[in-house]
Amino acid sequence: MKIKWLKLHQCIDSNFKDGLNCLDNFDCYEEEFNGFQYRLYVHKDEFDDESSSLVTAVLGLYDVEFEQEHNPSIFQIPSTMINRIYSFINA
């Protein structure tokens, strides 16, 4: 099944300066899990004077059974917090 990701792309187009063209600077990850298809766009901003970086993520979620796309989420999180979450998951 080919998912169009209309809500996800509309969210990116509306919330980022370069609209969908900004996706050239993002990594994309997709996975199906428990009846849902996930698509995650991730970008890392690094700063010269900081030991951590800021990660911007846009998450799309699609219910495969009901063929319905949910509203996407945008969030920013410091890389140090992601490292702690990774350690928690792998403990």
VENRA-V521823 format. One record per backbone hydrogen bond with DSSP energy under -0.5 kcal/mol. CO is the residue of the C=O (numbers start at 1). NH is the residue of the N-H. E is the energy in kcal/mol with one decimal. If there is no record, write none. Layout:
BEGIN
co & nh & e
CO & NH & E
CO & NH & E
END
This chain:
BEGIN
co & nh & e
1 & 3 & -0.6
5 & 9 & -2.4
6 & 10 & -2.3
7 & 11 & -2.4
8 & 12 & -2.1
9 & 13 & -2.6
10 & 14 & -2.0
11 & 15 & -1.7
12 & 16 & -1.6
16 & 19 & -2.2
18 & 21 & -1.6
19 & 22 & -1.6
20 & 23 & -1.5
21 & 24 & -1.4
22 & 25 & -2.3
23 & 26 & -1.3
27 & 42 & -2.6
29 & 40 & -3.1
31 & 38 & -3.2
33 & 36 & -1.5
35 & 64 & -2.0
35 & 65 & -0.7
36 & 33 & -2.9
36 & 38 & -0.5
37 & 62 & -2.4
38 & 31 & -1.9
39 & 60 & -3.3
40 & 29 & -2.5
41 & 58 & -2.5
42 & 27 & -3.0
43 & 45 & -0.5
43 & 56 & -3.1
44 & 46 & -0.6
45 & 54 & -2.5
47 & 50 & -1.3
52 & 47 & -0.5
53 & 55 & -0.5
53 & 79 & -3.1
54 & 45 & -3.2
54 & 56 & -0.5
55 & 77 & -2.3
56 & 43 & -2.5
57 & 75 & -2.4
58 & 41 & -2.6
58 & 60 & -0.5
59 & 73 & -2.1
60 & 39 & -2.1
61 & 70 & -2.9
62 & 37 & -2.9
62 & 64 & -0.8
63 & 67 & -0.9
63 & 68 & -1.6
68 & 63 & -3.1
73 & 59 & -2.9
75 & 57 & -3.0
77 & 55 & -2.6
78 & 81 & -0.8
78 & 82 & -1.6
79 & 83 & -2.2
80 & 84 & -1.6
81 & 85 & -2.2
82 & 86 & -2.7
83 & 87 & -2.1
84 & 88 & -2.2
85 & 89 & -2.5
86 & 90 & -2.0
88 & 91 & -0.9
END
